[in-house]
Amino acid sequence: MPEPEIDQVRIRVLCTSAAFTDTLIRRGNYLGVKKKPPFSPGYDLIGIVDKVGEKVTHLKNGQKIAALTVIGSYTEYICLDAKTLVSVPDGLNDAESVSLILSYLTAYQMLYRSAKIKQGQTILVHACAGAVGIAMLQLGKLMNLKIYGTASKMKHNFIEKLGAIPIDYHNEDFEERIKNAEPNGIDAVFDPIGGNYFPRSLKVLKKSGTLVGFGYQNSASGNGGNVILDYLKIKFWNLNPTKPFAKFYIISDWHKKHNEWFQEDLGQLFKLLSERKIKPVIGKIMNLRDASEAHRLVEEAKIVGKIVLKVNEGE
């Protein structure tokens, strides 16, 4: 059993998730994680404080918390720095709560802090039927945004119900579709694909618009592109003042540099969940022992919504 250090608490993990990001880390394709196997993956968790280290005064045994761990959450018990944890309000569902930590926090920070989107603006979300995409559609609806979203045809009814205008990326050219519908350009594109999607996404923006790259799925899945090259391209494009601005969002970097934002933004998301203004879509709940199958489902995009892994039972 791990023992907490002076500024740590030990957490009994209730649940974690299987995200596409976890599959990138597992394969060594994620910026910021240099650890080599064997290690326990797991980007986020909901758990119960099990033991408090010395000098920790703001948390107590039995308190439910949320954590963004990047790696390590696929475990029954874990020790973490107390200052990085966020209290979970009473009465919230664990599966819905864990869905907020990576997917909704990513969407929230990209909208509000990275792209600085304003009420009523127009955006394009690639892969919008994924976990982050769904979060962005729900949060965007609260901001009265006009949202275009790329997704396979079979998922169009689902994303239309969430208020998006679907684009079939298999059979439609999203660049042509957006230019015809929005000849003056749109305010932001959120692009987890990377590779050849980035320059095409830039072309549908207003000159004052913003491209936010965040998932680099092309390079990770072997469909072309390179994470480092994508990053360098974005840096290069920003040297041209006549082009829209491009950014890379990596939640683990923001978590390290701006832990106060993590506390504030996740707290706001818990408030929205408590008020039922957002509702995470839970695609499947599985046991931790089935994590490899969960990763396979994520990689094959077979599940709409979040895959949650149960670890320990709640109180």
C-alpha positions in Angstrom: 0.0 0.0 0.0 1.5 3.4 -1.0 2.1 5.9 1.8 1.5 9.6 1.3 4.4 12.0 1.6 4.2 15.2 3.7 2.1 17.2 1.2 0.2 14.3 -0.4 -2.9 12.3 0.3 -3.6 8.7 -0.5 -6.7 8.1 -2.7 -8.8 5.1 -3.1 -9.7 5.3 -6.8 -13.4 4.8 -7.6 -13.2 5.2 -11.4 -11.1 6.4 -14.2 -11.6 6.6 -18.0 -10.3 5.2 -21.2 -9.6 8.1 -23.5 -7.9 8.4 -26.9 -5.2 10.3 -25.1 -4.4 7.2 -23.0 -3.8 5.2 -26.2 -1.4 7.8 -27.4 0.6 7.7 -24.1 0.6 3.9 -24.2 2.2 4.0 -27.7 4.7 6.7 -26.8 3.0 9.3 -29.1 2.0 11.9 -26.6 4.0 15.1 -26.1 5.0 15.7 -22.5 5.1 12.1 -21.4 8.5 10.5 -21.8 8.0 7.6 -19.4 8.6 4.2 -21.0 6.6 1.0 -20.3 5.9 -0.7 -18.0 3.8 1.9 -16.2 0.1 2.3 -15.3 -1.8 4.6 -17.7 -4.8 6.6 -16.6 -5.3 10.4 -17.2 -8.0 11.2 -14.7 -9.8 9.8 -11.7 -12.6 10.2 -9.1 -11.6 8.9 -5.7 -12.0 9.1 -1.9 -9.2 10.5 0.3 -8.0 7.4 2.2 -5.1 8.8 4.2 -3.8 12.4 4.7 -0.1 13.3 4.8 1.4 15.8 7.2 0.9 19.5 6.5 -2.3 18.7 4.5 -5.1 20.7 6.2 -7.7 21.4 3.5 -8.6 17.7 2.8 -9.8 15.0 5.1 -10.4 11.3 5.1 -13.6 10.3 3.3 -13.7 13.4 1.1 -14.4 12.8 -2.6 -11.9 14.4 -5.0 -11.1 14.7 -8.7 -7.6 14.5 -10.1 -5.9 14.9 -13.5 -3.0 12.5 -13.2 -1.9 12.1 -16.9 -0.6 8.6 -16.0 -1.2 6.4 -13.0 -5.0 6.3 -12.5 -5.4 2.6 -13.6 -4.8 1.5 -10.0 -6.7 0.9 -6.8 -4.8 3.3 -4.6 -2.5 6.3 -5.5 -0.8 9.1 -3.7 -1.0 12.6 -5.1 -0.1 16.1 -4.2 -3.0 17.5 -2.2 -2.7 21.0 -3.9 -3.6 19.4 -7.3 -6.9 17.9 -6.3 -10.4 19.3 -6.6 -13.3 18.5 -4.3 -16.3 16.9 -5.9 -19.7 18.3 -4.8 -22.1 16.0 -3.1 -24.7 14.2 -5.1 -22.9 13.9 -8.4 -22.6 10.6 -10.3 -19.0 9.3 -10.4 -19.1 8.3 -14.1 -20.4 11.7 -15.1 -17.9 13.5 -12.8 -14.9 11.7 -14.2 -16.0 12.6 -17.7 -15.5 16.3 -16.9 -11.9 16.0 -15.9 -10.2 15.4 -19.3 -12.9 15.8 -22.0 -15.0 18.7 -20.7 -12.0 20.6 -19.1 -10.2 20.4 -22.5 -13.3 21.7 -24.3 -13.9 24.4 -21.7 -10.3 25.7 -21.6 -10.0 25.7 -25.4 -13.2 27.7 -25.8 -12.8 30.2 -23.0 -9.0 30.5 -22.4 -7.3 29.4 -25.7 -9.6 30.7 -28.4 -11.5 33.2 -26.2 -14.8 32.5 -27.9 -17.6 35.0 -27.4 -21.3 34.5 -27.3 -23.0 33.8 -30.7 -19.8 33.2 -32.7 -19.3 30.5 -35.3 -16.9 27.5 -34.9 -16.0 24.2 -36.6 -15.3 21.2 -34.4 -13.6 18.2 -36.0 -14.4 14.7 -34.8 -17.3 16.3 -32.9 -18.9 12.9 -31.9 -15.8 12.1 -29.8 -15.7 12.8 -26.0 -14.1 16.3 -26.4 -16.4 17.1 -29.3 -19.5 16.2 -27.4 -18.4 18.4 -24.5 -17.7 21.3 -26.9 -21.2 21.0 -28.4 -22.8 21.1 -25.0 -20.7 24.0 -23.8 -21.1 25.8 -27.1 -24.9 25.5 -26.9 -24.7 27.4 -23.6 -22.8 30.2 -25.4 -25.4 30.2 -28.3 -22.6 29.3 -30.8 -23.2 28.3 -34.4 -21.3 25.0 -34.6 -20.3 23.0 -37.6 -19.0 19.5 -36.8 -17.3 16.8 -38.9 -18.4 13.2 -38.1 -19.2 10.0 -40.0 -22.7 9.8 -41.5 -24.0 7.3 -38.9 -23.4 9.9 -36.1 -25.1 12.9 -37.8 -28.5 12.4 -36.0 -26.8 12.3 -32.7 -24.8 15.5 -33.2 -27.8 17.3 -34.7 -29.7 16.6 -31.5 -26.8 18.4 -29.7 -27.3 21.4 -31.9 -24.5 21.0 -34.5 -24.6 21.2 -38.2 -23.0 18.0 -39.4 -20.5 17.5 -42.2 -19.8 14.0 -43.5 -16.0 13.9 -43.6 -16.0 10.7 -45.6 -18.0 12.2 -48.5 -17.8 16.0 -48.1 -15.0 18.5 -48.3 -15.4 20.4 -45.1 -13.3 23.3 -46.5 -15.6 23.7 -49.5 -18.7 23.3 -47.3 -17.7 25.9 -44.8 -16.6 28.4 -47.5 -19.9 28.1 -49.3 -21.9 28.5 -46.0 -19.7 31.1 -44.4 -18.0 33.1 -47.2 -16.6 35.6 -44.7 -15.0 32.9 -42.6 -15.6 31.6 -39.1 -14.2 32.5 -35.7 -12.5 29.3 -34.7 -11.6 25.7 -35.6 -10.9 23.0 -33.0 -8.8 20.3 -34.7 -7.8 17.1 -33.0 -6.8 15.4 -36.4 -3.6 17.3 -37.4 -1.6 16.5 -40.5 -3.2 17.9 -43.7 -6.3 19.0 -41.7 -4.4 21.9 -40.1 -3.7 24.0 -43.3 -7.3 23.3 -44.6 -8.7 24.4 -41.2 -6.8 27.6 -41.4 -8.4 28.4 -44.8 -12.0 28.6 -43.4 -11.1 31.1 -40.7 -11.5 34.8 -40.6 -8.2 36.7 -40.5 -9.0 37.3 -36.8 -9.9 33.7 -36.3 -8.1 31.0 -34.3 -7.1 27.4 -35.0 -6.6 25.3 -31.9 -4.9 21.9 -32.5 -5.2 19.4 -29.7 -5.3 15.8 -30.5 -3.0 14.9 -33.4 -5.0 11.8 -34.2 -3.6 11.4 -37.7 0.0 11.0 -36.6 -1.1 8.7 -33.7 -3.2 6.4 -35.9 -0.6 6.2 -38.8 -2.7 8.1 -41.3 0.0 10.7 -42.0 1.3 13.7 -40.2 3.8 14.1 -37.3 3.1 15.6 -33.9 6.4 17.5 -33.8 6.0 18.7 -37.4 2.4 19.8 -36.7 3.7 21.8 -33.7 6.5 23.4 -35.7 4.0 24.3 -38.5 1.8 26.1 -36.1 4.8 28.1 -34.8 5.8 29.0 -38.3 2.3 30.0 -39.4 2.1 32.5 -36.5 5.1 34.4 -38.0 2.8 35.6 -40.8 0.6 38.5 -39.4 -1.8 38.2 -42.3 -2.9 34.6 -41.4 -5.3 33.6 -38.6 -3.6 32.7 -35.3 -2.9 29.0 -34.6 -2.4 27.4 -31.2 -1.6 24.0 -29.7 -3.5 23.0 -26.6 -2.0 20.3 -24.3 -4.0 19.9 -21.1 -1.1 18.4 -19.1 1.1 21.5 -19.8 -1.7 23.9 -18.7 -2.3 21.8 -15.6 1.4 22.2 -14.6 1.7 25.9 -15.4 -1.8 27.0 -14.3 -3.1 24.7 -11.6 -5.3 27.6 -10.4 -7.1 27.4 -13.7 -7.6 23.7 -13.3 -9.2 24.3 -9.9 -11.3 27.2 -11.1 -12.5 25.6 -14.4 -13.2 22.2 -13.1 -15.1 23.8 -10.2 -17.2 25.7 -12.8 -17.9 22.4 -14.7 -19.0 20.7 -11.5 -21.4 23.6 -10.9 -22.8 23.2 -14.5 -23.2 19.5 -13.9 -24.9 20.0 -10.6 -27.4 22.4 -12.3 -27.8 19.8 -15.1 -26.8 22.4 -17.7 -24.4 19.8 -19.1 -24.8 16.0 -19.3 -21.8 13.8 -20.2 -22.6 11.0 -22.6 -21.5 7.8 -21.1 -20.9 5.3 -23.9 -19.9 2.3 -21.8 -19.0 1.5 -18.2 -16.4 -1.3 -17.9 -14.2 -2.8 -15.1 -10.6 -1.9 -14.8 -9.6 -5.5 -15.7 -11.1 -4.8 -19.2 -8.9 -1.8 -19.9 -7.3 -3.4 -23.0 -10.7 -4.0 -24.5 -11.7 -0.4 -23.6 -8.6 0.9 -25.4 -9.5 -1.2 -28.5 -13.0 0.3 -28.6 -11.6 3.8 -28.3 -9.1 3.3 -31.1 -11.7 1.9 -33.3 -14.2 4.7 -32.5 -16.9 2.1 -31.8 -18.4 3.9 -28.9 -20.2 7.3 -28.8 -19.4 9.1 -25.6 -17.0 8.4 -22.7 -15.8 4.9 -21.6 -15.5 4.8 -17.8 -13.5 2.2 -16.0 -14.8 1.1 -12.5 -12.0 0.5 -10.0 -13.4 0.4 -6.5 -16.9 0.6 -5.3 -18.1 3.8 -3.6 -19.0 4.2 0.0 
